[in-house]
Amino acid sequence: MKTPPIVTAQEWEAARQQLLVKEKELTRARDALAAERRRMPWLAVEKEYEFGGPEATASLLDLFEGRRQLVVYRAFFEPGVDGWPGHACRGCSLVADQVAHVAHLNARDTTLMFVSRAPQPDIARVKARMGWTMPWYTITDDFDADFGVDEWHGTNAFFRDGDQVFRTYFINSRGDEAMGSTWSYLDITALGRQEQWEDSPASYPQTPPYEWWNWHDEYSDTQPAQRWSAQVERGIQAGQARRRP
């Protein structure tokens, strides 16, 4: 193994500063790309879908759990997939291992769901074995085929306006490598991180950064979520009013 040269502390810092310029360019480009995502057109989801849940069946609308946004990762855990029945596929399991605590997403009115074709008892068993806590439902119809995840993993983002659901973005292949953090999930949603520094369309809900951040066990299950939903609703209504002829 041929290693890089060994240098002085001053030379090392100079090299780091040189690379930092490019890293900041990449960060700004990533922020600009997320801003473009927030301006993507939406696709109305007209078809009904049904998922098997831990306690009962659920519709796509139910998966939102009352929140405005939904991120759905299709994990391969089912008969015929390597690892069955003891494990989900290695790649999907690696993704699952990286998922941050969902309370932070919930605080931004966003729900994260995993879905697979495995029956619920098998999903519960593997979640317990691997220490995964994210919600995980069973695909029972054409959801995977209709949203591009029947033959490969992928992450779909949806938005709910009342009872109407819209598909707003989709990432698959190496795009899923970046998924797992609170920020990476929010960056592919229609509303983004919802912080004031972001370049978002007028009327989108935004609050100061840091102020909404909390310890994951100290977010309220009701009051903050209700207040934030009200802010989102006001933003949507303001945007709709501007679009009316």
C-alpha positions in Angstrom: 0.0 0.0 0.0 1.5 3.3 -1.2 0.5 5.9 1.3 0.4 9.8 0.8 3.5 11.8 1.9 4.1 12.6 5.6 4.1 16.4 6.1 4.3 19.0 8.8 1.3 20.3 10.7 1.4 23.5 8.7 1.5 21.7 5.4 -1.3 19.3 6.5 -3.5 22.3 7.5 -2.8 24.0 4.2 -3.8 20.9 2.3 -7.0 20.6 4.4 -7.9 24.2 3.7 -7.4 23.7 0.0 -9.8 20.7 0.0 -12.3 22.6 2.2 -12.9 25.0 -0.6 -14.2 22.1 -2.8 -16.1 20.6 0.1 -18.0 23.9 0.7 -18.8 24.1 -3.0 -20.2 20.6 -2.8 -22.3 21.6 0.2 -23.7 24.6 -1.6 -24.4 22.5 -4.7 -26.3 19.9 -2.5 -28.4 22.7 -1.0 -29.2 24.0 -4.4 -30.2 20.6 -5.6 -32.5 20.2 -2.6 -34.1 23.6 -3.5 -34.8 22.3 -7.0 -36.5 19.2 -5.5 -38.8 21.4 -3.6 -39.9 22.9 -6.9 -40.5 19.6 -8.6 -44.1 19.0 -9.9 -46.2 16.7 -7.9 -48.0 13.5 -9.1 -51.4 12.8 -7.7 -51.8 9.2 -6.4 -55.3 8.2 -7.5 -55.0 4.4 -6.9 -55.8 2.8 -3.5 -53.2 0.7 -1.8 -53.4 -1.6 1.2 -50.6 -2.6 3.6 -50.4 -5.2 6.3 -49.6 -3.7 9.6 -48.7 -4.9 13.1 -52.3 -4.6 14.3 -54.4 -4.0 11.2 -54.4 -3.2 7.5 -53.6 0.3 6.4 -54.0 2.5 3.4 -51.2 4.7 1.9 -53.0 7.6 3.6 -52.9 5.8 6.9 -49.1 5.4 6.7 -48.8 9.2 7.1 -50.0 8.7 10.7 -51.7 12.1 10.4 -48.6 14.0 9.3 -48.1 16.0 6.1 -45.2 14.1 4.6 -44.3 10.5 4.2 -41.0 8.8 3.2 -41.3 5.2 2.2 -38.3 2.9 1.8 -38.8 -0.4 0.1 -36.6 -3.0 1.8 -36.2 -6.5 0.4 -37.2 -9.0 3.0 -39.3 -11.8 1.6 -39.0 -15.3 0.3 -36.5 -15.6 -2.5 -34.3 -12.8 -1.2 -30.8 -13.7 0.2 -31.0 -13.9 3.9 -34.6 -15.1 4.2 -36.0 -15.9 6.6 -33.4 -14.9 9.2 -32.4 -11.6 7.6 -33.4 -8.9 5.1 -31.0 -8.5 2.2 -27.6 -7.2 3.2 -27.9 -3.8 1.4 -31.3 -3.0 2.8 -30.2 -4.1 6.2 -27.3 -1.7 6.0 -29.7 1.1 5.2 -31.9 0.1 8.1 -28.9 0.2 10.5 -28.2 3.8 9.6 -31.7 5.2 10.2 -31.7 8.0 12.8 -34.3 8.3 15.5 -37.6 9.0 13.7 -38.8 11.4 16.4 -36.7 14.2 14.7 -38.5 13.6 11.4 -41.9 13.5 13.2 -41.1 16.9 14.6 -41.0 18.2 11.1 -44.4 16.7 10.3 -42.8 13.8 8.4 -43.2 10.1 8.8 -40.7 7.4 7.8 -41.9 3.9 6.8 -40.2 0.8 5.6 -42.2 -1.7 3.5 -41.5 -5.2 2.4 -43.5 -8.3 1.2 -42.6 -10.3 4.2 -45.5 -11.2 6.6 -45.7 -9.1 9.8 -44.6 -11.9 12.2 -41.4 -12.2 10.2 -40.9 -8.4 10.1 -41.4 -8.2 13.9 -38.9 -11.0 14.5 -36.2 -9.5 12.4 -36.7 -6.0 13.8 -36.3 -7.4 17.3 -33.2 -9.3 16.3 -31.6 -6.3 14.6 -32.8 -3.7 17.1 -34.7 -1.7 14.4 -37.6 0.5 15.6 -38.9 2.2 12.5 -42.5 1.4 11.4 -42.5 -1.4 8.9 -45.5 -2.6 6.9 -46.2 -5.4 4.4 -46.9 -4.7 0.7 -50.0 -6.6 -0.4 -50.7 -5.2 -3.9 -49.0 -3.4 -6.7 -47.4 -0.6 -4.7 -43.9 -1.7 -5.4 -44.4 -2.1 -9.1 -46.3 1.2 -9.4 -43.6 3.2 -7.6 -40.4 1.6 -9.2 -39.4 -0.6 -6.3 -40.5 -4.1 -7.4 -37.1 -5.2 -8.6 -34.8 -2.8 -6.7 -34.8 -0.8 -3.5 -35.8 2.8 -3.5 -37.1 5.7 -1.4 -40.4 7.5 -2.3 -41.5 10.8 -0.9 -45.2 11.7 -0.6 -47.2 14.7 0.5 -50.7 14.7 2.0 -53.2 17.6 1.4 -56.3 16.5 3.3 -57.1 13.1 1.9 -55.3 13.6 -1.4 -51.8 12.1 -1.6 -49.1 13.2 -4.0 -45.8 11.6 -5.0 -43.2 14.3 -4.8 -39.8 12.6 -5.2 -38.0 9.3 -5.7 -34.4 8.1 -5.0 -33.0 4.7 -5.8 -29.7 2.9 -6.5 -26.7 4.9 -5.1 -29.1 7.6 -4.1 -30.1 5.4 -1.2 -26.5 5.4 0.1 -27.0 8.8 1.5 -30.3 8.0 3.3 -30.5 7.5 7.0 -29.9 10.8 8.6 -32.7 13.2 9.6 -31.3 15.7 7.1 -31.0 13.4 4.2 -34.6 12.4 4.5 -35.9 15.9 4.9 -33.8 17.1 1.9 -35.8 14.8 -0.4 -39.2 15.9 0.9 -41.4 18.6 -0.7 -41.0 20.9 2.3 -37.4 20.3 3.0 -35.9 21.0 6.4 -38.3 23.8 6.8 -35.7 26.2 8.1 -35.4 29.9 7.3 -32.0 29.7 5.6 -33.4 27.4 2.9 -34.3 28.5 -0.6 -37.9 27.4 -0.7 -41.0 28.7 -2.6 -43.0 31.5 -1.0 -45.4 30.5 1.8 -43.5 27.2 2.6 -43.4 26.8 6.4 -40.0 27.7 7.9 -38.7 28.3 11.4 -35.2 29.3 12.7 -32.6 26.5 12.7 -31.7 25.0 16.1 -34.9 26.2 17.7 -36.9 23.1 16.8 -34.1 20.6 17.6 -34.7 18.6 20.7 -33.6 15.4 22.5 -35.5 12.6 20.8 -37.3 11.7 24.1 -38.5 15.2 24.8 -40.6 15.9 21.7 -44.2 16.1 22.7 -46.4 13.5 20.9 -49.2 16.0 20.4 -48.8 19.7 21.0 -45.8 20.6 18.9 -46.9 18.4 16.0 -50.3 20.0 16.1 -48.8 23.5 16.1 -46.5 22.6 13.2 -49.3 21.1 11.2 -51.2 24.4 11.6 -48.1 26.3 10.3 -48.0 24.0 7.3 -51.7 24.4 6.7 -51.4 28.2 6.8 -48.5 28.0 4.3 -50.4 25.8 1.9 -53.5 28.0 2.1 -51.4 31.1 1.4 -49.8 29.4 -1.6 -53.2 28.3 -3.0 -54.6 31.8 -2.6 -51.7 33.2 -4.6 -52.3 30.7 -7.4 -56.0 31.5 -7.7 -56.9 33.6 -10.8 
